[in-house]
């Protein structure tokens, strides 16, 4: 008897990611949750300060990007770009007048 098994392909984007961002106020950590449902991407970034939805989330040519607006500790429009490599991601965040910083993360295995 021949049994064919269907392999479940892990979505390279969806998941919960533990991220660390180098900021002018020191190293900050958070949880980046990314979802892909029928080709539509959504997500949010959570930290001890709260959660914020990601805007303009896109994945094109292997690059992931999004924007978000924060109010605390200062009002900033942030633009982030990252590359996902398996269960790791790395990239840059553009913090307006505070310049560009790096961040990295790993998929949280649940």
C-alpha positions as CSV (number, residue, x, y, z in Angstrom):
1,X,0.0,0.0,0.0
2,X,1.4,3.4,-1.0
3,X,0.6,6.2,1.4
4,X,1.3,9.7,0.3
5,X,1.9,12.3,3.1
6,X,1.3,15.9,2.5
7,X,3.9,18.1,4.0
8,X,2.7,21.2,5.7
9,X,4.7,24.2,4.4
10,X,5.5,26.7,7.1
11,X,4.6,30.3,6.1
12,X,7.9,32.2,6.1
13,X,6.2,35.3,7.5
14,X,3.5,34.3,9.9
15,X,4.4,33.8,13.5
16,X,5.4,35.3,16.7
17,X,8.9,36.9,16.7
18,X,10.9,38.0,19.7
19,X,12.7,41.2,18.5
20,X,15.4,43.4,19.9
21,X,15.8,47.0,18.6
22,X,18.8,49.2,19.3
23,X,17.4,52.6,20.1
24,X,18.8,56.0,21.2
25,X,17.3,55.1,24.6
26,X,19.0,51.7,24.8
27,X,18.1,48.2,23.7
28,X,14.4,47.6,23.6
29,X,12.7,44.2,23.2
30,X,9.2,43.3,22.0
31,X,7.0,40.8,20.4
32,X,6.3,41.1,16.7
33,X,3.2,39.1,15.6
34,X,2.8,38.7,11.8
35,X,-0.1,37.1,10.1
36,X,-0.9,36.2,6.5
37,X,-4.4,35.2,5.6
38,X,-5.3,34.7,1.9
39,X,-2.5,36.9,0.8
40,X,-3.3,39.8,3.2
41,X,-0.6,40.6,5.7
42,X,-1.3,42.1,9.2
43,X,0.6,42.4,12.4
44,X,1.3,44.2,15.6
45,X,4.3,45.0,17.8
46,X,3.9,44.5,21.6
47,X,6.2,45.7,24.4
48,X,5.8,46.5,28.1
49,X,4.5,49.9,26.9
50,X,1.6,48.3,25.0
51,X,0.7,47.1,21.5
52,X,0.5,48.9,18.2
53,X,-0.7,47.8,14.8
54,X,1.6,47.7,11.9
55,X,0.7,49.8,8.9
56,X,1.6,49.4,5.2
57,X,2.9,45.8,5.8
58,X,4.3,44.2,2.7
59,X,6.5,41.3,1.7
60,X,8.1,41.7,-1.7
61,X,11.3,40.3,-3.3
62,X,12.2,38.7,0.0
63,X,11.9,42.0,2.0
64,X,9.4,42.7,4.7
65,X,8.5,46.3,5.5
66,X,6.0,48.2,7.6
67,X,5.4,51.5,9.3
68,X,4.0,52.4,12.7
69,X,3.4,55.5,14.7
70,X,4.3,55.7,18.3
71,X,3.4,58.4,20.9
72,X,5.6,57.5,23.9
73,X,8.2,58.3,24.9
74,X,8.2,60.7,21.9
75,X,6.0,61.0,18.9
76,X,7.6,59.2,16.0
77,X,6.7,57.7,12.6
78,X,8.8,54.6,12.2
79,X,9.6,52.7,9.0
80,X,11.1,49.2,9.3
81,X,12.6,46.9,6.7
82,X,13.7,43.3,7.3
83,X,14.8,40.1,5.7
84,X,13.5,36.8,7.0
85,X,15.9,33.9,6.9
86,X,14.2,30.8,8.2
87,X,13.4,31.4,11.8
88,X,15.5,34.6,12.1
89,X,15.0,38.1,10.9
90,X,17.1,41.2,10.8
91,X,16.8,44.7,9.5
92,X,16.7,48.4,10.1
93,X,14.3,50.8,11.6
94,X,14.2,54.5,10.6
95,X,13.4,56.6,13.6
96,X,13.0,60.0,12.0
97,X,15.3,62.6,13.6
98,X,16.9,59.8,15.7
99,X,18.3,58.2,12.6
100,X,18.5,54.6,11.5
101,X,19.0,51.7,13.9
102,X,19.3,47.9,13.6
103,X,17.0,45.2,14.9
104,X,17.0,41.4,14.9
105,X,14.7,38.7,16.1
106,X,13.9,35.0,16.2
107,X,10.7,33.1,15.6
108,X,9.2,32.1,18.9
109,X,8.6,28.4,18.8
110,X,5.4,27.5,20.6
